[in-house]
Amino acid sequence: MFRSIYNTLLNCFKIPELKSRIFFTLGILAVARLLAYVRVPGLNGTALSHFFATKGDGGLLGMYNTFAGGAYGNCAIGSLGIMPYISATIIIQLLTAVVPRLSKLAREEGGRTQIIKYGRYLTVLLCIGQGIYFAKSWLHPESMFSGLGDKLVLIDNHFAYYFVAVTVMTAGTMVLMWMGEQITERGIGNGVSLIITIGILSRLPRAVRALIDMFHPAGGVESNYHIETTGVMLLALLILVVGGVIAITQAQRKIPVQYAQRAVGRKMYAGGTSFMPLRVNYAGVMPIIFASSILMFPQPVCSWIATTFTKTPFIAENFRALALSLNPGSWLYMVIYAVMILFFSYFWVATQFNEIQIADDLKKNGGYIPGVRPGQGTSDYLHHAMSRITLAGAIFLTIIATIPIILGKQLQIPPDVSSFFGGTSVLISVGVLLDTMRQVESHLMMRHYDGFLKKGKIRGRF
């Protein structure tokens, strides 16, 4: 197996086009990682970085710091990450489904380009709003990070500080957005997802160090965790989660399709039997990304309302309590998180899987599903089948996404460790890496390289 993988990797660099795409992608990702370390002018990023490294933060900002690859903890220009762009894409997709004008525009020639432009404009607005909140959190760190003690902002003029910080962070997000589009067009694909994944994987050394400290604390202090119990449980959970993610990502239901013999002009096309693959996890990692990005906003909004309306105790106290209840790990957060994952799983399928168009295409090409009437009957059959398998995939996504939250709340596992034993980090990383491998394999299959094809038939990796 290892020899086959080694040969496949060598074959990747024998194809000039694929080699240039791989090097281009690696170069863009390297530049994207630099944005997580170049600090915003006038900020003492060392203090906050040390705070995250020693105490960590399982709250909202800690989770955002994970998605941004540690950029927020470094007070870097890439602190906003790529999430504002994803949030803007979600909002535009929702508006396209409910606003007739946008729905009509999406079906017109060149309409998708205009909708993408709207998404970029909305990204800038979200960056400004979120950048102001981040700048405020750095200006008043005592309200966000208990025990930090150090002053983060070194600029006395607060107006100049807000202007510089928000402008620089907005520019950083727009650069990341452009890099993601370049990877999708000129690289190996999945540009935005790869930027998120590389940010998550960059925190793997810190997670390993935190895992070692769990069982062997510094200073000769006795650990509260035992390798015989907690260690074995975490290892088994890691294998189970990764194996489950790979299985559910690759799982599909094959719908048999029969093609009748037909004549087109003077040519006669023979009939045959094929199948239509319906992926169980059709939405991939998108429901997790959508739900996580949207849940970034309610708590900051509630906190801002609570601090703004301090002269109205009723409003301030209620919104402060709501902000606390929306912390990751609370029961309200987990319920909303699970419901949003289920919703976006179906939402993604509803917007991307067009069973009516598929049924029409089958009918035009002389294809039909055995035992199912063509046309509306086929559309209803595909809708029913897709709804059932989507429910199974959505439930699996919900379970995997909530595992690290449960580990942190019930077993007091550090967030740096629990995030890699299930949940968003593993789901996004494994899913995106599998998609990237499929992109690379498609280039290899077109060139028919040895080590990947055997006796003329495609040999699946999984």
N, C-alpha and C positions, 0 to 999 in steps of 0.2 A: 504493500500500500504506500509506504513512504517513498519507494523508488518511483512509483507511478506519479505521486505528487511532485517529486523532484523533477521528473521528465517533463511534466506539464508546465512547471514554472520555467524550465529552460525553453520550452517551446514558445512561451509568451514573449520572450525576447528575440525569437527568430523571425517574428512578423514585424516588419518596420512600422506599420501603422499602429499596431497594438503596443509596441515598445514606446513609441512617442506619446501615446495616450497615457500609458502608465507613468512615465517620467513627468509628463505635464501635470497629472493628478497629484503625484507626490510633491512636486514643487509648489503647487497651489496650496496643498494642505500644510506644508511647512510654513508658508507665509501666513496662513490663517492662524497657526499656532503662535506665531510671533505677536499677533494682535492681543493674545492673552497675557503677554508679559510687558509690553510697552505701556507704561503707566500714563494716566491722565496728568497733564502738567499741574503742579501745585498740590499733589496729594502724597501722603505718607503711606504708600501701599505696603511697606514692610510690616507695620504694626498689624494691619488687618490680615495679611497673609499668615503671620505668626499665630494670630488668634484662631484662624480656621485650621491651621496645622496642628495646634495643640488641643483646643477644646472642640473644634468642629461645630457644626450647626445643622440640626436636622429640620429646621424650620423652612419657611418659604424661600428666604434668601439663600440658605444652604443648598436647597434643591436647585434653585436657579444657577447657583455657582457651579453645580455639577454639570448642568446642560451647557454652560458657557465655558467648560473646560478649565475652571479655576480663575477665569478672567476677572470676575467680580471680586474675589478675595484678593487679587493683586491690584485692584483699583485701575485696571487696564482699559485701554481704549475700546477693547472688544467685550466690555462687561455686559452689554445688552445681548450679545450673542446673535443668533439667527432667529430667535423666538419671535421677535416682533414681526418679521416677515411671514413666519408661519401663521401667526395670529391674524395678520392682515389677509392672508390667503383663505383662512377659515371664514372670516367675515364676508369676504367677497363671494365665496361659494354659497354661503347661506343666503346672501342677498340675491344671487343669481337664481336660486331656487324659488324665491318668493316675489321678486320684483319682475314684472313682465317685460319691462324695457331691457333689463340686463339679460333676461332669458332669451329674448329675441336677438340681442346683440351677440350672445354666445354662439348662436346658430348661423350668423352671417359670416360671409367671407372677410377675414381680417378682424372679426369681432373679438376673437380670443386675444389678439395682440392688444386691443384697447382695454380689455378686462385686466390683463397683466399690468398695463400701465396704471390703471386705477389701484391695483394692489400695491404698486410701488409708492404711489402717493400716500396711501393709507399707512404704509410701513413707516414713512417719515413722521406722520402724525403720532403714531404709536410710540416711536422712538423718542420723540420730544416729551410726551407725557411720562413714559417710563423712565427716561433719563432724568427728568426733574425729581422723580421719587428716589432714584438711586443717589443722585447728588445730595438730596436732603438726608438720606440715611448715612452718608459719609460726613455731612456737616454736623449731624447730631447722632453720633454713634452710640451714645449712652442709652438711647431709647431702643436701639436695635440689638446691640451686643452687650449683654451684661458682663461686666468685668474686663472690658477692653482697656479702659483707662487712658489710652493715648489719644492725642489729637491727630485726626487724619487730614484735615484741610489746613494747608499752610498759607493760603491766600486770605488776607484780611478783608479785601473788597468782595463781599458776598455776591454782588451782581455780576462782577467779572468772573467769579468762580462758577456760578451757575451757567453763564453763557459759554465759557470755555468747556466745561464738563459735558453739558448737553450736546453742544455742537460736535465735539470730538467723538463722543460715544455714538451719536447718530451717524456720523461719517463712518465709524468702524462697522456698524451693522450694515450699512449700504455696501461697503466694500466686501463684507462677508457674503451678502446676497449676490453680488456680481461674481464673486469667486465660485459660488455654488452653481450659478448658471453656466459659467465657463467650463466647470468640470462636467456638467451634464452634456454640453454641446461638443466640447473638444477633448474631454477626458473619457473615463470609463463609466460615466453615468452616475445617477444618484447623488448629485452634487451637494444639495442641502443636507441630505441624510448622512453623507460621509463626513461633512463638517461637524455635525452633532456627534457622530460616532467617534471621531478622532479626539474630540474634546472629552468624551466619557472615558475612552481608553487611556488618555493621558494621565488619568487619576488612578490608574491601576497600581503603580508603585507605592503610592500613598496608602492604598487599601491593603496591600500586602504588609506594609510596615505596621499599620493599625492592627491587622490580624495577628501578627507576631506579638505585639504589645498586649493583646488580649490574654494570651496564654503565658507570656513571660514579661511581666511588667518590669520597668526599670527600678533600681533601688532595692531589689530584693523583696519587694512587697508580694505577698501571696495573691495569686490570681483568683478571681471569682469564677473563672471558666475552666473547665477540664477538657483536655483533648479527647479523653475516652468517651465523653458524652456530647458536649457542645461541638467539638471538632469533627467527630464522626457525623453528627447530625448536619452540620453545615456542608460537609463534603458530599454527603448523600443528597442533600437538597440541591447543591450546585449541579451534580450529575443529572438529577431528575429534571430540574428546570431547563438546563441546556438541551438535554435530550428531548424534552417535551416541546420546546420552542422549535427545534429542528423538525420534529415530526409533524407538528401542526402547521408549520410553514410549508412543508412539502406535501402535506395531505391534500388530496383532491378527490372529487367524485366524478367518475367518468360516465357521461351521458351518451349512450350509443346513438349513432346517427347513420341512417341508411340512405344512400344516394341511388336514385333510379337511373336507368339507361336513358340518355336523352341525345337529341340531335341539335347541333348548333351550326346553321348553314349547311355545308356539305360534310361536316365532320360529325362522327358519332362518338359520343363519350360513354364509356362503359360505367355501369353502376358499381357500387362498392360499399363497404362498411367502415366507418370511422367512429371516433368518439369526441365528445366535447368535454374538456376538463374544467370543472368548477372547483376553484380553490376553497378550502374550508376557511382559511384565514385570508379572504380576498382583500381585505383592507390593509393587511400587513401591519406596520407599526404606526400607521397614521392615526387611528383612534387614541393611542397612548399619547402621541405628540399633541394632538388636538386638545385632549382633555387636560393635559399638564399645562399647556400654554394658556388656555383660557382660565384655569384655576390660579394662574399667577396674579390675576387682577383683583378678584373680590376682596381679599384680605387687605392689600394696600389701600383700596378705595375706602373700606370700612375704617381703617386706621386713620386715614386722612380726614374723614368726616368726624371721627371722634375727637381728634385734636383741633379741628377747625371750630366746632360748635361746643367749645368748653363752657361757654356761658349758658348753654342749655343742657342741664344735667341729664334730662331724660334721653335726649338724642345721643349725647356723648357716651353715657353708660351702656346703652343698648348696642350701639355700633362697636364699642370697645369689646363688649362680650361676644358679639358676632365675629369680630376679627380674631379673638382668641379661639373660638370654636371652629374656625376655618384653618387652623394650623394643621399641617400634615401629621397624621396620627390620630386626630380626633375622630369620633364616630361620624360626625356630620360631614367632615371632609371625605372620609372613606365612602360614605353612601353616595355623595355627589360625584365623586371620582368614578365609582362603579357604574352609576347610571349614565354618566357622560360617555364612558367607554362603550357601553351597550348602544347608546344612541348614535355615536359617531361610526360605529361598525356598520349599522344599517344605513346611516346617512351616506357613507362612502360607497356602499354597494348601490344605493339608489341613484347616486349621481354618476357612477362610473360603469355600472353594469346595465346595459339597455336591452332587456329581454325582448322588447317589441322589435327593435332593429335586428336582433339575432334571428328571431322567428321569420321576419321578412326576407332576410338574406338566405336562410335555409330554403324557404319556399321558392325563391327565384332561381336557386341553383339546383333545384330538384331534390333537396334533402328533406328528410323527415325523421322524427323520433318514433321508433316502432311502438305501435299501440296508442299514439297521440295524434290528434288531428292537427294538420298544418294550420298556420296562421294564429288566430287567437288562442286556440287550444294549446299550441306549443308555447306561446308566451306565458299563459297561466301556469303551465307545467314547470317552466324554467323559473318563474317567480316563486312558486311554492318550494321547489327544490333549493333555490338559493337562500330563501328565508330560513329554512330549517338548518342548513349547514352553517349559515352565518351566525345563528344563535349559538351553536356549539363553539364556533371560533371566538365569538364575543365573550362567552362565559370563561373560556380558557384565558383570554387576554385579561379579563378582570381578576381572575385568581392570581395569575403571574404578577400583575401590576401591584397587587396589594400585599404580596408576600414580604417585601422589605419593610413596609409600614408596620406589619404585625411583628416582624422580628425586632424592630427598634422599640416598639411599645411594650411588648410582652417579655422579651428576653433581654432587653437593654443592650442589644448589639449596636456598636457604633455605626453611624450613618455611612461612613466611608466603606465599611465592610458589608453592611446589609444591602447596599445599593448594587453590589456585584453578585448577590446570591438570589437573584430574581428581580422582578419588576422591570422598570423602564430601561435601565442600563443594559441588562442582558437581552431584553426583547429587541431593543433598537440595535444593539451591536450585532447580535446573531442574525437578525433579519436583514440588516443592511449588508453584512458581509456575505450572506447567502446570495442576495440579489447581485452584489458586485461580482461574485464568483460566476454567476450565470451570465453576466455581461461579458466577462473574459472568455468563458467557455464558448459563447456564440462566435467570437472571433476565431477561436481555435477550430471549431467545427467547420467554418467556411473554408479553412485552409487544409483540412484533412491531415492534420499532423499525427505522426506516430506517437504512441503513448497515450493518446486520448481516444482514438477510434480503433476498433478491433473488428476485423473481418467485415468492414463496410457498415457496421451497425454502431449506433451511438451507445457508448457505455456510460451509464449514469454514475455520477459521483456518489449519490446517496441511495 
